[in-house]
Amino acid sequence: MADMVQERLDSMVSDLRDLLEKGIFTETEIHAIVERRRQSEYLLRRKNARKADFLRYAEAEMALERLRSIRHTKAMEGRLVGVQKEKFEKFIRRQKKKIGKEQEGNKNQNESLKIRLGSSPGDTSIIRSIHLIFVRIKRKWKSDVSLHLAHAEFAKRSKSYQQLGTIYAEALQILPKTAALWIEAASHEFFGYGEDDNYSGGSVHAARVLLQRGLRLNPNSEDLWIQYFALEWHFIQKMRGRKEILKLDAFENDQPTQMLSEDPMPAEGADFFQGSIPAVIYNNAIKTIPNSVSFRLKFLEVCKDFPNTTLVEENILTSVERDFGDNPDAWIVKATFALSRPDLHTKSMDESFDIAPDDTPVGFLPVEEIKENESELDKDTSSDHESPKKKRKLTTNTKNSAVKRACAVLEEATSKIVTVDMFFKSFEFLQDLLNSVVYNTKRNRLIVVPFLERLMAKADSSDVQSPRFLCLTARFLSEIGRIEDAIQLLSNATSGTHAKEPELWLLLADLTFRRRNASLDNSESTLKQKSEDAYNASLIVRKAMLSIPMHDSSYVELQVALFEYLLVVVPPCEVSSNKELIDLFGSILLLCSQRKTAAFDSGQIEMADLVGELCLKYTQVALLSGGISAARNIYDMIFFRFLPNLQFAASSNKVIHFFQVSLQIEKTAAGTSRKGEMERRVISITRLRRMYDAILTCLKQSAAGVDASIVYRFQQLQREDMGHFAS
């Protein structure tokens, strides 16, 4: 091993001597570089070499190359000082003698001569070394795609364009089933090299060949089909731009494909600039992958990033309507395009309207801004003197017509597909529409709200109700001010076939509690009213707990809701001593320790975070209603009674926050005790010590594995606080 390492280091001598003689690195730096490379080479040549060692070696060499590049630039600009400056000037004089030319002639010749004088084999030695490291690591871990992509990325950054093609070719030979490699290689072929390095403009033919080969090997790869589709649109844009620059009217016929591609025009004779080739790609794609709606929708998303894609979008939408007439997602897409595209037509869509395009990039192809951003807030009027180059703004009348058109599409959809999923997605789509900035206007609400009410009646008469749909409609009714109707709807549902659906019970209890509590007034009458509504809500939750068994996964959500309502119902003086509250809190901790997450309206919540929130809320309510003694009762109960049930949640940040708040309350009580109240002060300090011991025990015995730094922090706080109060 030592001989091989020494041989590798010997091969670097001439390059390092060159960098030393040029003054790029000092002698001390050269010794440090050699020593680091020796250590890295030994790590790479051991029997069980690690991938991390190769990557660390490559990163160190990249950092060295960046330093060399910076110093070389300084040297060329004459900004080196001392011995390094003298060495570089000597190097330049030697180079002049070798080249045999003086710096004479015009400016361009001087610049060319200056570059030649400053160049030497050592300038590229570090880049060659990095390439060799990547070759060695890829030889050892051939199937790691990230290594091939990392090597290609480095070749781009270092402008090693001749090696880049070889890198992609080798990667595709080893991993022909990896779509990302085909896409990267095609992107490289289409966009060519950098603009500052003999930019060739790329080759669309080579990019097509690569993607077609990739599709032959991976016919079911959605990404390859999408990127092939996007590639053709980019080529059309390129040809359109060339046509505009050259002002060639005859260019629109068939010259683009004859000049820059061997692909024939489609047999149908469709216009090249209207997307005839992308249309062929789409048709072949859906023949290969015929049963995926989401796949077809991705083509529509690509079309949004290019102009003049109307005919192709019509083709896509018509095929979706034809092949997926019984799929709710297809109808939602149709309704979306009724809002978004003014020039899109299908068999049953006579008109639709424009909104701002999406500027997301098209996969591996970097997207330029090829569309103007037309996002406009709702306006009642628009200018009559618009520039012809700008697209028309979305006026209020246009928005109203678009919303009516979308409602008509959903009306047709719910008539043809009488399923819960169709009604739910239609309802959800229109609610999202009303919540958007562009369409949330008074006129649109007058259109959408009555339609949603008809949709509710239609679903009820068709008997396609589900718990999710009932919750959605109940929330909608409460939002438009019909909270009593929402409560009645949920009451009927929970009294019938949906009596064991916890989400309906919880929403019913929430609406019952919020029915009269819109005001934030804290007057005595309002507080009494809140207590009454909380009591009624708690009765609903109790009734639900009788219908739903304890082993059900949603039972803990009902307990949490009941606990929060009881915090409002129980008199403030009894919060810390109420037996039902204490027993319910202990039951919640026990059930939470057996589950990881719980589903609430806000989404999935970690049980550990839920426990932390409840502990903190219980303590704060007790502190506000009964003072320090009530708060002590709560956290004493948690620390010294329910501690085993709290260990599973000790790693949660919210539980840690509860610990900190409890300690701060006790430290405040101990610090505010007067000197004459020595007995109370001693009691507070003793309680504080016991709390620290309980917290540390909980953290150390946590099944989730608490970070050692958290334990150390509490230990340090304990020492500081005990030392402070002891003094």
Helices and strands as residue ranges (DSSP letters): H 2-10, H 13-21, H 27-45, H 51-76, H 82-99, H 107-118, G 121-124, H 125-140, H 145-157, H 161-174, H 179-191, H 204-217, H 222-246, G 249-252, H 255-260, G 272-274, H 276-288, H 293-303, H 310-323, H 328-340, H 396-416, H 420-435, H 442-462, H 467-479, H 483-495, H 502-514, H 524-547, H 555-569, G 572-574, H 579-592, E 597-600, E 603-606, H 607-640, H 643-646, G 647-649, H 653-671, H 678-700, H 708-726
